[in-house]
Amino acid sequence: MSKFLLQKRKLIKDVFEKAEKTTTEKSLSGILKDLEFKLQEDFKIQISYKTLENYYKNLVENNVDYNIKSYILDDLCKYIGFENFAQYCDQCTDLENKTSVKVSIDGKKQDSSSSNFSEIIINITNSPIFTLPEFVSKNKNSFGFIGIILLGSFIVNKFDQFANKTTHNLPETSTKNSYPIVEKKEILQNTIYKIPHNSDTELQKPPLIKKKKDCMYWNEEQYISVYCGENIDNFQVEQFNLEKYKLKKITQQDTLTAENALGKVWYDKTNNVVEFFTNHGIHPENNKTLKEVTPYILEKYCTK
């Protein structure tokens, strides 16, 4: 453990708690912005709220050491009523006794923060290897939340042992109106407990039928695929046709040349208006058969 980690962590928590009590802000950044202003106005201490946020997130939230310069530690201690960091540490000697409890449950280690005299390793198996009341009496000063969990496990285990003994001591048959006694182990073995799973829920749902866009409409420049039955305002929906779907209007006619258009572009001339398309077929609006473009048409209508 890094030197003064616990003291620095507690200092930042104390500073934050005081700042939180003296502001109406609720968010972390809001509280620290207000703290930045108060440190500057009341104590002439220049620390940005971003720096304070780094202190808090590393030391308090992530329990990771963070390098804080000594004069800043002294300044923060002044904010909460101490002369310097050394005096603050003298008041925090009890932190040195804090450590973590490592509990091994069925071979899996679990860590928890607690106040104990030293590191304690507890192994819990189907048959407890220690006497819980004795453990509680020896560690009553450090018996916290983890102790409540262990005590509950101990009581449940004792209750199961009592139930087993009671079941085995009962006679196999009673009076003529009684029923045969069935052992608890047999009941548990023959009982199936099913826990719902996401996959089970999904299997119970009817299969989803993915709809296809089997229709299309001409939007004056190209065909757009849609679901059949859709109501497209001002456009006529028709059955999807792959050849017709390839048809697109060429809107920039001045880009057409003999090299890129001959044998690849078709046109229609109606009312002295010439329109060019990327595929052969029928004009989507007047139903006229499109014609293959010629050098004459290109020179007359596509030359800049």
C-alpha positions in Angstrom: 0.0 0.0 0.0 1.3 3.4 -0.9 2.5 5.7 1.8 -0.3 8.0 3.2 -2.9 6.5 0.8 -5.5 6.0 3.5 -4.9 9.4 5.0 -5.1 11.2 1.6 -8.3 9.2 0.7 -10.0 10.2 4.0 -8.8 13.8 3.6 -10.4 14.1 0.1 -13.6 12.5 1.5 -13.7 15.0 4.4 -13.2 17.9 2.1 -15.9 16.7 -0.3 -18.4 16.1 2.5 -17.9 19.6 3.9 -18.2 21.1 0.4 -21.4 19.1 -0.2 -23.0 20.4 3.0 -22.4 24.0 2.1 -23.8 24.1 -1.4 -27.1 23.5 -3.2 -25.3 21.7 -6.0 -26.1 18.0 -6.4 -23.7 16.7 -9.1 -20.0 15.9 -8.4 -18.7 18.6 -10.9 -21.2 21.2 -9.5 -20.0 20.6 -5.9 -16.4 20.8 -6.9 -16.9 24.0 -9.0 -18.4 25.6 -5.9 -15.5 24.3 -3.8 -13.0 25.8 -6.2 -14.6 29.2 -5.8 -14.7 29.0 -2.0 -11.1 27.9 -1.7 -10.1 30.8 -3.9 -12.3 33.4 -2.2 -12.0 32.4 1.5 -8.6 30.7 1.7 -6.7 32.2 -1.3 -6.1 28.6 -2.5 -5.9 28.0 -6.3 -7.1 24.5 -7.2 -9.2 23.9 -10.3 -12.3 21.8 -9.9 -10.9 19.4 -12.6 -7.9 18.7 -10.3 -10.2 18.2 -7.3 -12.3 15.8 -9.5 -9.2 13.8 -10.3 -8.4 13.5 -6.6 -11.9 12.3 -5.8 -12.3 9.8 -8.6 -8.9 8.2 -8.1 -8.6 8.2 -4.3 -12.3 7.8 -3.2 -14.1 6.1 -6.1 -11.3 3.9 -7.4 -9.2 3.6 -4.2 -6.1 4.3 -6.3 -3.2 6.4 -5.0 -2.8 9.8 -6.6 0.2 12.1 -6.2 -0.8 15.3 -4.4 1.8 17.9 -3.7 2.5 18.5 0.0 1.5 22.2 0.0 -1.9 21.3 -1.6 -2.4 18.7 1.2 -1.7 21.4 3.7 -4.1 23.8 2.0 -6.9 21.2 1.9 -6.4 20.5 5.6 -6.8 24.2 6.4 -10.2 24.1 4.7 -11.5 21.5 7.1 -9.9 23.1 10.2 -6.4 21.7 10.6 -3.1 23.6 10.5 -1.4 21.2 8.1 -1.4 17.6 6.8 0.9 16.3 9.6 -1.7 17.4 12.2 -4.5 15.8 10.2 -2.6 12.5 10.1 -2.2 12.5 13.8 -6.0 12.5 14.1 -6.2 9.6 11.6 -4.0 6.9 13.3 -7.0 4.6 13.5 -6.9 4.3 9.7 -3.7 2.3 10.0 -5.6 -0.6 11.6 -8.0 -0.9 8.6 -7.4 -3.8 6.3 -9.4 -6.1 4.2 -11.0 -9.4 5.1 -10.5 -12.2 2.6 -13.3 -14.8 2.8 -12.9 -18.0 0.9 -16.3 -19.6 0.0 -16.1 -23.0 -1.7 -12.6 -22.2 -2.8 -13.5 -18.7 -4.3 -11.9 -15.7 -2.6 -14.0 -12.7 -1.9 -12.5 -9.4 -0.6 -14.3 -6.9 1.6 -13.2 -3.7 3.4 -13.4 -3.9 7.2 -11.8 -2.7 10.4 -9.9 -5.6 11.9 -6.7 -6.2 13.9 -5.1 -8.2 11.0 -6.0 -10.1 7.9 -8.5 -12.9 8.6 -9.0 -15.8 6.2 -12.3 -17.8 6.7 -13.0 -21.0 4.9 -16.7 -22.0 4.6 -17.5 -25.5 3.4 -20.5 -27.8 3.7 -19.2 -28.6 7.2 -18.0 -25.5 9.0 -14.4 -25.8 10.3 -14.8 -23.2 13.0 -17.3 -22.4 15.7 -19.1 -19.2 14.8 -20.1 -18.0 18.3 -16.4 -18.3 19.3 -15.4 -16.3 16.2 -18.0 -13.6 17.0 -16.9 -13.2 20.6 -13.2 -12.9 19.6 -13.9 -10.4 16.9 -16.9 -8.5 18.3 -15.2 -5.2 17.8 -14.6 -5.8 14.1 -17.7 -7.8 13.3 -19.5 -5.8 10.7 -21.7 -6.4 7.6 -19.7 -9.5 6.6 -20.4 -10.9 10.1 -24.1 -10.6 9.6 -23.8 -12.7 6.4 -21.8 -15.4 8.1 -24.2 -15.5 11.1 -27.1 -16.0 8.7 -25.3 -18.8 6.9 -24.6 -20.5 10.2 -28.2 -20.3 11.4 -29.5 -21.7 8.1 -27.0 -24.6 8.3 -28.0 -25.4 11.8 -31.7 -25.4 10.8 -31.0 -27.8 8.0 -29.2 -30.2 10.3 -32.1 -30.1 12.8 -34.6 -30.8 10.0 -32.5 -33.8 8.8 -32.4 -35.3 12.3 -36.1 -34.8 12.8 -36.9 -36.4 9.5 -34.7 -39.5 10.1 -36.0 -40.0 13.7 -39.7 -40.2 12.6 -41.1 -43.7 12.2 -41.6 -45.0 8.7 -45.3 -45.4 9.2 -47.9 -44.1 11.7 -51.5 -44.8 12.2 -53.7 -46.1 9.4 -54.5 -42.5 8.3 -50.9 -41.4 8.1 -48.7 -41.3 5.0 -45.2 -42.7 4.5 -42.4 -40.4 5.4 -40.2 -39.3 2.4 -36.7 -38.2 3.1 -35.8 -34.6 2.2 -32.9 -35.7 0.0 -35.3 -37.8 -2.1 -37.7 -34.8 -2.5 -34.8 -32.6 -3.6 -33.5 -35.1 -6.1 -36.9 -35.7 -7.7 -37.9 -32.0 -7.8 -37.0 -30.1 -10.9 -36.5 -26.4 -10.5 -36.6 -24.5 -13.8 -35.2 -21.0 -13.8 -36.5 -18.9 -16.8 -33.7 -18.0 -19.2 -33.7 -15.5 -22.0 -33.3 -18.3 -24.6 -36.4 -20.1 -23.1 -38.4 -16.9 -23.4 -37.3 -16.4 -27.0 -38.3 -19.9 -27.9 -41.8 -19.4 -26.6 -42.3 -16.4 -28.9 -43.8 -17.0 -32.4 -41.2 -16.9 -35.1 -40.8 -13.4 -36.7 -41.5 -13.3 -40.4 -39.3 -10.8 -42.1 -41.2 -8.8 -44.6 -39.6 -8.1 -48.0 -40.0 -4.9 -50.0 -41.7 -6.5 -52.9 -42.9 -3.3 -54.5 -41.4 0.0 -55.8 -42.3 3.4 -57.1 -40.7 6.0 -59.4 -39.8 9.2 -57.6 -39.1 11.1 -60.9 -35.4 10.2 -60.9 -35.2 6.5 -59.8 -37.2 3.6 -58.4 -37.5 3.2 -54.6 -38.3 -0.2 -53.1 -41.1 -0.3 -50.5 -43.4 -2.7 -48.8 -46.4 -3.7 -50.8 -49.5 -1.9 -49.5 -47.6 1.2 -48.4 -49.4 4.4 -49.3 -46.9 6.8 -50.9 -48.4 10.2 -51.5 -48.5 11.4 -55.1 -46.7 8.3 -56.3 -47.9 5.0 -57.8 -46.7 1.8 -56.2 -46.1 -1.2 -58.5 -44.7 -4.7 -58.2 -40.9 -4.9 -57.9 -39.1 -5.5 -61.2 -35.3 -5.9 -61.2 -34.8 -4.6 -64.8 -37.0 -1.6 -64.3 -35.3 -1.0 -60.8 -32.0 -0.5 -62.6 -33.4 2.4 -64.5 -32.2 5.9 -63.3 -32.5 9.3 -64.9 -29.2 11.1 -65.7 -29.7 14.6 -64.4 -26.3 16.0 -65.4 -26.5 15.6 -69.2 -23.4 17.7 -69.7 -21.2 14.9 -68.3 -22.2 12.5 -71.1 -19.6 11.9 -73.9 -19.2 9.4 -76.7 -16.7 7.5 -74.5 -19.0 7.0 -71.5 -22.4 7.0 -73.1 -22.5 5.1 -76.4 -23.9 1.6 -75.8 -24.6 2.5 -72.1 -27.2 5.3 -72.2 -30.7 5.5 -73.5 -32.9 8.5 -74.1 -36.4 9.7 -74.8 -37.5 12.9 -76.6 -41.0 14.2 -75.9 -42.2 17.7 -76.6 -38.7 18.7 -77.6 -37.4 17.7 -74.1 -34.7 15.0 -74.1 -34.1 12.8 -71.1 -31.3 10.3 -70.6 -31.4 7.1 -68.6 -28.9 4.5 -67.4 -30.8 1.4 -68.7 -33.0 0.4 -71.6 -36.8 -0.2 -71.2 -39.9 1.9 -70.9 -40.1 5.5 -69.8 -41.7 5.4 -66.3 -43.9 8.4 -66.9 -45.1 8.3 -70.6 -44.6 4.5 -71.2 -42.6 5.2 -74.4 -39.8 2.8 -75.4 -36.4 4.3 -74.7 -33.9 4.6 -77.6 -30.2 4.0 -77.6 -28.2 7.2 -77.6 -26.4 8.2 -80.8 -23.4 10.5 -81.5 -25.8 13.0 -83.0 -28.0 13.1 -79.9 -25.0 13.5 -77.7 -23.6 16.3 -79.8 -26.9 18.2 -80.0 -28.1 17.9 -76.5 -25.1 17.2 -74.3 -22.5 19.6 -75.7 -21.8 22.5 -73.4 
